[in-house]
Amino acid sequence: MKESLFLEIVNGNFFMLSFCAILVFARYIVSNWREGYTFLRPAFALTGVFLGEFIIRLNFWFTRYNINTGGQYQTPSINITILGSLIASWAILCTIAVFSPAKLRNRAWILSLLATAIFLFLSLTWR
């Protein structure tokens, strides 16, 4: 039970902080809209990272909360987890592209995607 409560707290912490970050970045984007997309690219990328993280953590928090309050055991929704993961992954690649030096921008996110794919392939085949 301690582990389940700990996981509820950890996921609740991250989903609320992610929610707060989304609000801060959304306000920043709205306040600076006239500066243009190029200026706001970092804010858009980071908003996406926090949005994906928010979705994933809320899904896991809700499951843990339900278990810890005596609700029926359920697993986190795989569809919601995949959605949050896709959003966060895409946004992290955008963040890598935004903060990489201009001459490495395309190579940086492509190499990051390739390294992730290789890691996942190897981790799934080394069983």
Beta strands, then each sheet from edge to edge (+ up, - down):
end
